[in-house]
Amino acid sequence: MNANTNSASHSEPLGSASNLLSELPKLSDSADIVDPVDWEVRYQAGDTPWDEGYAAPALTEFLTRHPIHGEVLVPGSGPGHDVRALATHGAHVTGLDLSSSAIALARTYPPAGGEDYEQGNLFALPESWNGRFDWVFEHTCFCAIPPALRVEYAQAITGVLKPGGTFFAIFYLNPSAPSGPPHGVALDEITDLFKSDFELQGEWLPSEAFEGREGREICQLWRKGGLVNSTK
């Protein structure tokens, strides 16, 4: 699951953050929300315009100044370019994707270090993943899921991170396509989604981005509440 460009699929309009949060009980079962995109079919057909063939430029830039260590999760990892970039710098990285074909594709690349890939659903993870990770890196999963699942996305990220763990996200604010995925997001919605369990540690505009994303992304570092993890 990965979306850099318009997939020509239709989705519900973006709701306000307050409306999403007020509907939390109704959204407790993600099976009620239907993703209009069949990511497995897209990968099987090779219809993956979001695959640029290399890691997110903002991630690459960040790693040159701030190496990431410990256990790292990359949801919606697709062909695994971001996973391997993180693994190259010494982290143990798990790439997660809904599509078994995406996982198979990622495994065709030479290993970069301590990485592995798992086929699975971010909204239905095993209990053994609770509090497992020091970092979660987000680039193209949040913008790919139906906007109605964003509250559950925030819950999932909170659940897999250790106390004091870090959520490093490159959010796609305003895609040029009129409908998604990718779906845009407002800064106040991001804040409403994460402020109850996280503290914002940093925010900046990336100096580089994939073609078509220039000036449309923002990087944020969020730290989960609790004891600070010494691996960061």
Buried (B, 14 or more C-beta within 10 A) or exposed (E): BBBBBBBEBEBEEBBEBEEBBEEEEEBEEBEEBEBEBEBBEBBEEEEBEBBBEEBBBBBBBBBEEEEBBBBBBBBBBBBBBBBBBBBBBBBBBBBBBBBBBBBBBBBEEEEBBBBBBBBBBBBEBEEEBEBBBBBBBBBBBBBBBBBBBBBBBBBBBBBBBBEBBBBBBBBBBEBEBEBBBBBBBBEEBBBBBBEEBBEBEEEEEBEEBBEBBEEBBBBBBBBBEEEEBEBB
